[in-house]
Amino acid sequence: MKAFLAVARAAAQAGAAQLAQRPGTLAPLGIEDLGAETKTSGSDWVTDFDRRAEDAIRYVLRSYRPHDEIYGEEYGATTVEEPSGYRWSIDPLDGTTNFIRGLPHYCSSVAVEHEGTWIAAAIVAPALGRSWWASADGGAFTSNHGPLDVGLTTTPAQPVRLSGPLLGRSGRLLASGFAYDPQRRGFQFQQLQRLVSAGDFADLRRAGSAALDLCMVADGTLDAFAEYGLQEYDWAAGALIAQEAGVPVRRAAWPQSDTTPDWTLAGDLGLALHELDVESHHPVGRTVLHGSVATDDAAGWIQTFTDSTASAFTIANFYVQCTVAEGAVHVTATGPADGVEALQEKLKAVSW
């Protein structure tokens, strides 16, 4: 695991080194200075720095892991002969609009997964002088970084282990973001109104980078995060960092937000995933299943799927609630309609 984390950090540093070359002028830069052009809308930008950063990240990954697949924002998916089974998800410049406008909240984000499990992640924000990283079961950390060169930092500050937001504090802050499409923005506003009320949040923060929002939940700057319609590379690294900081995390059930958008959640939100809607025209949507399993040890059966005695847990992207009856456990599962088969494979003993 340490080897994958070292590669992730080296790759994120390489991308951030390109972003650090942004001209540091006091006056706003024009789009011609950054080689910027729009993608899906007048607010969705890509710059020469996006491309250069992704080139740098891919160079590091190919150098260390030539048989791994790569999925990046600018160049899409890269397959290889004799694949290793490991796949990298990279966002070379998360927060492009911030980068163009001169706002400091932007970063390079790198994560790797194997057989559906995210195992290492690193995020470097050059204008903030901060790095975050995590490995599966290895904890999450942050530090102020030294000079940004290709490879690991040469003079890093002492890392700080992350433990998530302070529970029970007043003035809680919810982080989120909004889509470029006006119709989706309306849906997001409607759902966020519910979240702000249900989670007793004092205010909302919108940094402009989902990766950094998730890192700030991990380090306790923010209390929770909820955003609808993120692409996988937006949340891949930040979700693992938050998870390893001990924050409850729920990743989107579908990685492609342009076809099947979903919620990415982190922290105590006051609402469970199944209480949040997907858009009415969603092509797949969610379904609710009811079933039961005969058992004389209800608590033992539930603990098979959760580390505690809690009667609710998440499995195969389904939110599962259990009700104990005499000689049986009644199960209600809410999740993606195209994931029923995967859920039933996980819960083979349940009669649906």
Beta strands, then each sheet from edge to edge (+ up, - down):
strand 1: 37-38
strand 2: 45-46
strand 3: 69-72
strand 4: 76-78
strand 5: 86-94
strand 6: 107-114
strand 7: 117-125
strand 8: 130-135
strand 9: 139-144
strand 10: 160-161
strand 11: 173-175
strand 12: 203-205
strand 13: 224-228
strand 14: 249-250
strand 15: 263-267
strand 16: 286-294
strand 17: 312-315
strand 18: 318-325
strand 19: 328-336
sheet 1: 1+ 2-
sheet 2: 4+ 3- 5- 6+ 7- 8+ 9- 10+
sheet 3: 12+ 11+ 13+ 15- 14+
sheet 4: 16+ 19- 18+ 17-
end
